[in-house]
């Protein structure tokens, strides 16, 4: 399973590191993945071909740059700022998500990405 991945959308391309968890391994084993993104505040999410249940470490409070899996939508999530349900400046998921890893770099670069843009996740 790859631990290092690259997230590329439009002119934004950032490296990331996956956690060593069952959820992250399942997503890593499905790479490469391409999809069209949706924006929800300062979060990008998109459906991926991975079916997982909510994990025991699932949570709603996230950090800028964190990657997660949202079980109800089979979606990969990239958090880079406030979401519509944030209570402060930190990102907050709509419902508990499985933490997958973290962007290695400035995740706020994803602010340039719009709904409908294509994204590719690949092992590096």
Buried (B, 14 or more C-beta within 10 A) or exposed (E): EBBEBBBBBBEBEBEBBBBEBEBBBBBBEEBEBEBEBBBBBBBBBBBBEBEBEBBEEBBBEBEBBBBBBBBEBBBBBBBBBBBEEBEEEBBBBBEBBBBBBBBBBEBEBBEEBEEEBEBBBEBE
